[in-house]
Amino acid sequence: MPPIFGIDFGTSNSALSVCKNGKVDLLDVDPGNPISNSLKSILFFSKEDGEILSFVGHRGVTRYIENEAEGRYMQSIKSFLPDTGFEKTSVFGNAYSLEELIAILLKVMKTRGQDIIGQDVQDLVLGRPVVFSKDPQRDALAQDRLVRAAKLAGFKNIIFQMEPIAAALSYENTLPPGKEQFVLVGDFGAGSS
C-alpha cells in the first residue's frame, strides 16, 4: 500500500503525518523551528533582484525579521476559506487566489514530507473543522477551496476527516488491542472554536 499523508492545516499552525506500512508518524516538517513537527501557517513574500520569493513556517518568520518587515506577510489565511468576497490578492503585482496561497503551504509540506520518507505521495487525508461556516454554501465553498489547493500542491486523491474525529481515532490507536474507553474530545481550534 502506498504511503498516505495526513495534514492538519491549521489557522495558526499545521502538521504533517504519514501512514506507511500500517504505522502513523508525525513528521518534522519545519526544520529550524523549536517545535519542528509544527509548521507555522504563515506565508512571507519578498522581492529580491526582481524575483518574487515565498517562505513558509519558521523560515518565513525569520526572513520577515531579516528583511525588517519589508515584503508581504500573511497569517490566518485559513480563516478566509468561507469568505465569498475573497477572490484574489495582489503580491508585488501578481494576483493570487486563496487556493494558490494555501497550495504554497501544502506544497512545501508535501515536498518536505516526501524528502523525509523518500517516496512520492499522491494520497491525502486533510483535516477540516466540523464547520467552516454555519451557512451550508459557504461551508461547501471552504471545502472546495481546500480540495483545489491540495490539487494545486500535487495531491491526486483527497479525502477529509473532521478534526475531532481524527483526534478520537488517534487516541483510540494508543489503547491496547481489545480495550475500549469512553472519551470526550474537544476541538479548541484557533480559528473555528
N, C-alpha and C positions, 0 to 999 in steps of 0.2 A: 504494500500500500504506500503511495507517495506521501511525503510529509504534508501537513496542513498547518498553516499559520492561523493563530488567533490574535486579533488586535482589539484592544480596548482603546478606542480613540476617544480620549477624554478632553473636556473643556480646558483643563489646566495641565494634565499630564497624560501620557499614553504609554501603553505597554504592549510587548510582543511576546507571544509564546509559540512553541512549535509542538505538534503532536507527531511523533515519529516512533515507529515500532511499538505502538500502544502506550507510550510514555509521553507525558506532557512536561515541558521545561520552559521556564521563563528565561528569556534571552537578555543579555546585557546589550541593549540596543543603543545606548547613549554613552559612548566612551568619553571619558573626561568628567562626566557627571558623578558627583559623590554617590548618587543613587543610580548606578549605571543601568539597572533594569527598568528605569522610568525615564521616558523622553518628555521633556517639556514641550507642550503642544504650541510652540511658537514658531513663527517664520520671521526671518530678518533678510531684507533685500538691501544690497549695496551696489553702487555702480563704480566699477574700477576699470580704468583705461577703456571706457566706452562699453564695457561688458556688464550686464546685469547678473549678479551672483546671488544665490539664495542659500541660506543656512537655517538649520532647524535645531531644536533642542538646546543643550548646553552650549554647543558651538555657536548657535545663533545669538544667545545671550552674551557670550564672550565677545563675538565680533561687534555686536551692538555697542558694548562698552569700549572696545578698542577704537571704534570709529567715532567715539564721542557723540553717540546718538544720531549721527548723520546717516540717513537711509530710511527705510520703511520697516517698522517693527509691528508685527501683528500677533495678537494673542486672543484666546477665547473665540476662535473662528467657528468652532462647533456650534456656538450659540446662534449663529446666523442661518443654520440649516433650514429651519422652518420659515424664514423670513422671505415672503413673496416679493418684497421690494428690492432684495439684493440680486442684482443681475451681474454686474461686473464692478471691479475696482481697478484704478489705474496705479501702476507701479513704474515709475520712470518712463511714462508714456506708453507702456504696454498694458493692455486690458486683460485682466484675469477674472474668470468666473470663480465662484466659490468652489466648485468641483475641482478646478485646476489648482487652486491653493491647497486644498486638502490632499489632492493627489501628490503634491510635492512631499508632504509629510509621510504619507503612506508609502510612496516610492522609496524614500530613504529608509524607512523601517524594513520594507521588503528586501532591498539590496543588502542592508547590514545583516539581516537575518539569514539570507541566503549565503552570505560570506561566512557567517558563523557555522552554519551546518554543512556547508559545502555542496548544496544541492539547490536546483531551481524549484521554486514553489509557485504553483498556479491556483491552489485552493485556499480560500479564506473564510474563517468564521469571524464575523465582525460583531462586536458587542454594540448594543443600542439601548438607550433608556426605554423604559416601558412606554413613555410618551415623549415625543419632542414637543408636541403641541396638543392642546385639547381639541383643536379643530382638526377633524379627520383628513381634510385635504392638505393642510399644512404639515401634518404628521407624515402623510404619504410623500409629500414633496421632499421632506428631510431625508427619508429613507432612500428615495430615488436618487437624490443628490449623492448620498454616500455610495450607492452602487456605481454611479457614473465615475466618482472619484477613484474608487477601488479598481475599476476597469482601466482608467487612465494610468493608474500606478502599475498596471501589468498583471493584475489578477484576472483569471478567467472564470472561476466558479466561486460565487459569493453567496453565503447564507448568513442569516442574522440569528443572534442569540440575545435575548433580553438580559441585561446586566445582572439583575437579581437572581435570575435562574442560573446564569453562569456561575455566580458566587455559590449558590446552593450545590450545584454539581461539583464544583471544585472542593467544597467541604466534604461532600459525600465520598470523594476519592481518597480522602485522608483516613477514612474509617476502615477498620479491619474487615476482611471479607465476611459477609453474612450479618454484620452488625447494622442495626437500624437506629436512628436517633431523630427526634423532632428538634428542629432548629428554627429560629426566627431570623430571617435575612432582611436587613435594611439597606437601602441604597441612599447614601448621603452624598450624592454627586455634587460637584462644584457648580454645575450648570443647570441641573434639572431636578434637584431635590425639593 
